Amino acid sequence: MFCVGNYLNKRNVSLVIKQKIFAQSISFAIKIIPPDTMKL
């Protein structure tokens, strides 16, 4: 069970890291793209 829990914990950590990178890339894209194009 410890190995399975460790594996799931590592998967959760990688998911959190991916979500953080995804959120950062979205905010970065919003900064680059002018607000006028977002309305279309």
N, C-alpha and C positions, 0 to 999 in steps of 0.2 A: 504493500500500500504506500510505503514511503516513496518508492521510485515513481509510482503513478502520480502521487501528489506533487512530487518535485517536477515531473514532466508537465503537469497541468499548470503549475506555477510559472514555469518558464514560458509556456505558451501564452499565459495571461500577460506576462511582462512584455513579450514581443507584440501582442495585440495592443497594449497600452502605448508602446513606443510607436507603432504604426499609426494609431489614432492621433497621437501628438504631432507626428510628421504631417499627417493628412490635414489636421486643423491649421498647422502653420502654413502649409502650402496654399490652403484656401484663403487665409487672411492675407498672405503675400500676393496672391492673384487679385484679390479685391483691392489692394493698395495700388497695383499696377493698372488694372482696368478702370477707366473713368466711370463715375456713377451713371452717366447718361446712357452708356451701352448696356448697363444692367437693367434698365427699364424696358428694353426691347423684348 
